[in-house]
């Protein structure tokens, strides 16, 4: 995997859970599926590996939810430009997507970078990255 890109973390929460999300406040997360949109413009694989670790310091909003949910898929988009918000907008357009207010979007103007789905959204999420691939570089 390249060093730069964006990703979708798809996770499943087995039962409803109330969690304190850092300074953001308390949230009640329903049982179901969640898709988080993130980016790493320095080391994509290291960021994904960190998210997948069970034991870690809780730093980002998603860390709090990951401590309770199970990641069922990571969808990475290897790209050099910052497209995290555009990728997130594609997730938001899925019919059953319900945004979680201000989650993961404190450094941009998006309403949220976390979406809830009652039913498994994988088949719809897996096609999104094809719209964001870097064009092939031209030979020198």
Secondary structure as UniProt FT lines:
FT   STRAND          5..13
FT   STRAND          17..21
FT   HELIX           22..24
FT   STRAND          25..29
FT   STRAND          32..40
FT   HELIX           44..52
FT   HELIX           61..66
FT   TURN            67..68
FT   STRAND          70..78
FT   HELIX           84..92
FT   TURN            95..96
FT   STRAND          98..99
FT   TURN            101..104
FT   TURN            106..107
FT   STRAND          114..117
FT   HELIX           122..125
FT   TURN            126..127
FT   HELIX           128..131
//
